Amino acid sequence: MWPMCGRITQKTGELPGLVTVMGAGDSRVKDPKDWVRHNGAPSQDFWVIRLHPKTGEYRRDRLTWGLIPYWLKDATGGRKPINARAETVATMRSFRDAYARRRCLLPIDNFFEWKATKGAKAKQPYAISFALAAIWENWEVPGSDEWKRTFCIITTNANDLIAEIHDRMPVIVASGNYDRWLSPIEPDPHDLLVPYPSEPMTIWPISTRVNKPENNDPAILEPVEVGGSPSLL
């Protein structure tokens, strides 16, 4: 099972009210429809929004989910973290430079989490409807001029709603704080790494089809009943 937060939906990669310039796409993908991730998983490419340090423009680029620190000698060895904890992101060697200099936003339509159900072998998946706080890295392929750009999501303690399912949740950045989060001028906006309020959020149970990343279709998000209970919490 994927760890928190390990599965997301991303349809456009855009944020309302934030004008972005198209940056690096994926030359292997000819049809923009192929960029839609209804059931997106680690190691796949997603749109992230970054601030260009020279032009001051917001760029929308395709980065791979699973951070490779710039100082790593061999990307085939070791783990590629998909999450960083808010409590240690500013101090752990794998994250601290990216957190201070390379923060980004991951626009999503929802993220998924799994809840253990008493008496059931499989965990019940839920979809939770928002930009997530993330950090990104540049890693140079040894002996070449090729760069691989990756990212991971920052998590924090769960709010009351998410706590029904998991003790952690992704850091959600409110629209009024986009500029602060993306700006390299402030190296540690730690006050933003807090649980998002429960009230604007919605949570609903979905099919266990989400357990397989190859099930990448809109039906993934359709509500299901759990034990005869209503489909919305």
Secondary structure, DSSP 8 states (H G I E B T S, - for coil): ---SS--EEESS---TT---EE----TT--SGGGG-EEEE-TTSEEEEEEE-TTT--EEEEEEEES---TT-S-TTSS---SEEETTTTTTSTTTHHHHHH-EEEE--SEEEEEE--TT-SS-EEEEE---EEEEEEEEE-TTSS-EEEEEEEEEEE--TTGGGT-SEEE-B--GGGHHHHH-SS-S--GGG-S---STT--EEEB-GGGGSTT--SGGGG-B--BTTB-S--
